Amino acid sequence: MTPADIQTLIEEATFDYTMGDNDAALAKLARATAAAPDSFEAWHAVAEINFSLRRLDAALAAAEQAHRLRADDLFINTTLSRIWMEKGDKTIAEKFGAQAKILSWKDQLKNPESASDGVH
């Protein structure tokens, strides 16, 4: 499967999820992660869908895989924080939440104009 094919599967899975077809979404994402196990976007989508379905263990496994691929991503750190909070481990949740905050600050320092939301 080409990177474009993987991206198409992720987009189709996202559409399926927004239309309420969670099984189809997860099936497409399973195909994407099998074909491209290094696809951060696919693993993150798996984590988010499973989190929304309250399948916390599956969400955590997918989020951890995405984090291994891109530990410096603001959104996966936020996702991990949310999952750990729901699983009842506030200490680990706070660790990932703090990491997300640091990454957000770094982004604001790199892009000060976007951080101000156009207000001067």
Short mmCIF file of the C-alpha atoms (twelve columns), coordinates in Angstrom:
data_MODEL
# 
_entry.id   MODEL 
# 
loop_
_atom_site.group_PDB 
_atom_site.id 
_atom_site.type_symbol 
_atom_site.label_atom_id 
_atom_site.label_alt_id 
_atom_site.label_comp_id 
_atom_site.label_asym_id 
_atom_site.label_seq_id 
_atom_site.Cartn_x 
_atom_site.Cartn_y 
_atom_site.Cartn_z 
_atom_site.pdbx_PDB_model_num 
ATOM 1   C CA . MET A 1   0.000   0.000  0.000  1 
ATOM 2   C CA . THR A 2   1.292   3.449  -0.877 1 
ATOM 3   C CA . PRO A 3   1.373   6.355  1.593  1 
ATOM 4   C CA . ALA A 4   -1.513  7.859  -0.382 1 
ATOM 5   C CA . ASP A 5   -3.509  4.630  0.070  1 
ATOM 6   C CA . ILE A 6   -2.838  4.740  3.813  1 
ATOM 7   C CA . GLN A 7   -3.936  8.380  3.991  1 
ATOM 8   C CA . THR A 8   -7.113  7.537  2.085  1 
ATOM 9   C CA . LEU A 9   -7.896  4.715  4.524  1 
ATOM 10  C CA . ILE A 10  -7.393  7.073  7.483  1 
ATOM 11  C CA . GLU A 11  -9.649  9.690  5.894  1 
ATOM 12  C CA . GLU A 12  -12.324 7.099  5.094  1 
ATOM 13  C CA . ALA A 13  -12.091 5.739  8.645  1 
ATOM 14  C CA . THR A 14  -12.482 9.243  10.029 1 
ATOM 15  C CA . PHE A 15  -15.577 9.739  7.873  1 
ATOM 16  C CA . ASP A 16  -16.999 6.379  8.984  1 
ATOM 17  C CA . TYR A 17  -16.437 7.344  12.607 1 
ATOM 18  C CA . THR A 18  -18.124 10.728 12.199 1 
ATOM 19  C CA . MET A 19  -21.082 8.935  10.592 1 
ATOM 20  C CA . GLY A 20  -21.317 6.572  13.564 1 
ATOM 21  C CA . ASP A 21  -19.896 3.473  11.898 1 
ATOM 22  C CA . ASN A 22  -17.240 2.684  14.478 1 
ATOM 23  C CA . ASP A 23  -16.678 -0.901 13.343 1 
ATOM 24  C CA . ALA A 24  -15.956 0.149  9.753  1 
ATOM 25  C CA . ALA A 25  -13.664 2.917  10.986 1 
ATOM 26  C CA . LEU A 26  -11.660 0.571  13.203 1 
ATOM 27  C CA . ALA A 27  -11.487 -2.083 10.455 1 
ATOM 28  C CA . LYS A 28  -10.009 0.438  8.013  1 
ATOM 29  C CA . LEU A 29  -7.559  1.669  10.606 1 
ATOM 30  C CA . ALA A 30  -6.547  -1.924 11.354 1 
ATOM 31  C CA . ARG A 31  -5.740  -2.330 7.656  1 
ATOM 32  C CA . ALA A 32  -3.787  0.932  7.715  1 
ATOM 33  C CA . THR A 33  -1.737  0.025  10.785 1 
ATOM 34  C CA . ALA A 34  -1.055  -3.487 9.438  1 
ATOM 35  C CA . ALA A 35  0.144   -2.103 6.110  1 
ATOM 36  C CA . ALA A 36  1.999   0.850  7.629  1 
ATOM 37  C CA . PRO A 37  2.900   0.124  11.265 1 
ATOM 38  C CA . ASP A 38  4.874   3.385  11.341 1 
ATOM 39  C CA . SER A 39  1.824   5.532  10.534 1 
ATOM 40  C CA . PHE A 40  1.497   7.917  13.457 1 
ATOM 41  C CA . GLU A 41  -1.793  9.288  12.126 1 
ATOM 42  C CA . ALA A 42  -3.392  5.841  11.905 1 
ATOM 43  C CA . TRP A 43  -2.365  4.855  15.443 1 
ATOM 44  C CA . HIS A 44  -3.535  8.190  16.836 1 
ATOM 45  C CA . ALA A 45  -6.914  7.764  15.128 1 
ATOM 46  C CA . VAL A 46  -7.234  4.241  16.581 1 
ATOM 47  C CA . ALA A 47  -6.479  5.656  20.022 1 
ATOM 48  C CA . GLU A 48  -9.041  8.443  19.723 1 
ATOM 49  C CA . ILE A 49  -11.836 6.220  18.430 1 
ATOM 50  C CA . ASN A 50  -11.257 3.588  21.102 1 
ATOM 51  C CA . PHE A 51  -11.110 6.309  23.755 1 
ATOM 52  C CA . SER A 52  -14.452 7.681  22.597 1 
ATOM 53  C CA . LEU A 53  -15.879 4.143  22.801 1 
ATOM 54  C CA . ARG A 54  -14.511 3.786  26.356 1 
ATOM 55  C CA . ARG A 55  -12.204 0.957  25.259 1 
ATOM 56  C CA . LEU A 56  -9.411  2.339  27.380 1 
ATOM 57  C CA . ASP A 57  -6.957  -0.552 27.097 1 
ATOM 58  C CA . ALA A 58  -7.164  -0.554 23.295 1 
ATOM 59  C CA . ALA A 59  -6.921  3.231  23.277 1 
ATOM 60  C CA . LEU A 60  -3.850  3.114  25.489 1 
ATOM 61  C CA . ALA A 61  -2.101  0.473  23.369 1 
ATOM 62  C CA . ALA A 62  -2.656  2.508  20.192 1 
ATOM 63  C CA . ALA A 63  -1.682  5.791  21.856 1 
ATOM 64  C CA . GLU A 64  1.520   4.260  23.186 1 
ATOM 65  C CA . GLN A 65  2.394   3.052  19.678 1 
ATOM 66  C CA . ALA A 66  1.755   6.534  18.274 1 
ATOM 67  C CA . HIS A 67  3.852   8.046  21.073 1 
ATOM 68  C CA . ARG A 68  6.739   5.697  20.241 1 
ATOM 69  C CA . LEU A 69  6.592   7.003  16.682 1 
ATOM 70  C CA . ARG A 70  6.321   10.697 17.568 1 
ATOM 71  C CA . ALA A 71  6.937   11.416 21.251 1 
ATOM 72  C CA . ASP A 72  7.183   15.156 20.643 1 
ATOM 73  C CA . ASP A 73  3.627   15.484 19.320 1 
ATOM 74  C CA . LEU A 74  1.405   17.747 21.406 1 
ATOM 75  C CA . PHE A 75  -1.786  15.878 20.551 1 
ATOM 76  C CA . ILE A 76  -0.634  12.342 21.372 1 
ATOM 77  C CA . ASN A 77  0.650   13.554 24.730 1 
ATOM 78  C CA . THR A 78  -2.765  15.115 25.363 1 
ATOM 79  C CA . THR A 79  -4.476  11.884 24.308 1 
ATOM 80  C CA . LEU A 80  -2.297  9.846  26.663 1 
ATOM 81  C CA . SER A 81  -3.049  12.263 29.490 1 
ATOM 82  C CA . ARG A 82  -6.805  11.888 28.903 1 
ATOM 83  C CA . ILE A 83  -6.580  8.088  28.731 1 
ATOM 84  C CA . TRP A 84  -4.550  7.791  31.934 1 
ATOM 85  C CA . MET A 85  -6.905  10.174 33.738 1 
ATOM 86  C CA . GLU A 86  -9.864  8.006  32.737 1 
ATOM 87  C CA . LYS A 87  -7.976  4.890  33.853 1 
ATOM 88  C CA . GLY A 88  -7.524  6.543  37.238 1 
ATOM 89  C CA . ASP A 89  -3.765  7.178  37.226 1 
ATOM 90  C CA . LYS A 90  -3.533  10.891 37.862 1 
ATOM 91  C CA . THR A 91  0.266   10.845 38.258 1 
ATOM 92  C CA . ILE A 92  0.908   9.440  34.785 1 
ATOM 93  C CA . ALA A 93  -1.863  11.624 33.338 1 
ATOM 94  C CA . GLU A 94  -0.196  14.707 34.783 1 
ATOM 95  C CA . LYS A 95  3.172   13.641 33.339 1 
ATOM 96  C CA . PHE A 96  1.741   13.514 29.820 1 
ATOM 97  C CA . GLY A 97  -0.293  16.672 30.433 1 
ATOM 98  C CA . ALA A 98  2.854   18.535 31.484 1 
ATOM 99  C CA . GLN A 99  4.670   17.260 28.398 1 
ATOM 100 C CA . ALA A 100 1.805   18.502 26.215 1 
ATOM 101 C CA . LYS A 101 1.973   21.913 27.889 1 
ATOM 102 C CA . ILE A 102 5.736   22.132 27.297 1 
ATOM 103 C CA . LEU A 103 5.261   21.183 23.645 1 
ATOM 104 C CA . SER A 104 2.554   23.827 23.338 1 
ATOM 105 C CA . TRP A 105 4.884   26.468 24.771 1 
ATOM 106 C CA . LYS A 106 7.647   25.411 22.384 1 
ATOM 107 C CA . ASP A 107 5.228   25.751 19.491 1 
ATOM 108 C CA . GLN A 108 4.197   29.220 20.691 1 
ATOM 109 C CA . LEU A 109 7.836   30.277 20.861 1 
ATOM 110 C CA . LYS A 110 8.436   29.024 17.314 1 
ATOM 111 C CA . ASN A 111 5.224   30.580 15.975 1 
ATOM 112 C CA . PRO A 112 4.486   33.681 18.099 1 
ATOM 113 C CA . GLU A 113 2.063   35.139 15.564 1 
ATOM 114 C CA . SER A 114 -0.184  32.060 15.557 1 
ATOM 115 C CA . ALA A 115 -0.087  31.993 19.365 1 
ATOM 116 C CA . SER A 116 -1.543  35.504 19.549 1 
ATOM 117 C CA . ASP A 117 -4.503  34.469 17.357 1 
ATOM 118 C CA . GLY A 118 -3.956  37.514 15.179 1 
ATOM 119 C CA . VAL A 119 -4.436  39.958 18.047 1 
ATOM 120 C CA . HIS A 120 -1.690  42.594 18.136 1 
# 
